[in-house]
Amino acid sequence: MTEKIGKGVWVEIHNIVLQPGERAPQVPDDTARVPLEMCVKGFLAEPAGLGEEAEIVTAAGRRLRGRLSAVNPPYRHGFGPPVPELSSIGQELRHLLAERKPSDEC
């Protein structure tokens, strides 16, 4: 028996939205060969076990159903490596604002 995860726990659900044969005809061939999947994070509405059908309430208040795939899921995206040219902008701006005279106001 699968251990139940309690109501209100932050989880992720997974759902197949469209099977390969249901995809739009204009999508590229490599895309058309795989299902359209949905992964959504939210708070568990009722206790459920991993792999079971579950309902969540998203941060925006939407109620969605899917197969419970993760408990306390991490965010897996990033914004890439730092851009060196942007790293000094904050210090430069503070310096410019500190040098600004009160009469320079808009």
Stockholm file with secondary structure:
# STOCKHOLM 1.0

chainA/1-106         MTEKIGKGVWVEIHNIVLQPGERAPQVPDDTARVPLEMCVKGFLAEPAGLGEEAEIVTAAGRRLRGRLSAVNPPYRHGFGPPVPELSSIGQELRHLLAERKPSDEC
#=GR chainA/1-106 SS CCCEECTTCEEEEEEEEECGGGSCTTSCHHHHTSCEEEEEEEEESSCEETTSEEEEECTTSCEEEEEEEEESCCCCCCCCSCCGGGTTHHHHHHHHHHHCCGGGCC
#=GC SS_cons         CCCEECTTCEEEEEEEEECGGGSCTTSCHHHHTSCEEEEEEEEESSCEETTSEEEEECTTSCEEEEEEEEESCCCCCCCCSCCGGGTTHHHHHHHHHHHCCGGGCC
//
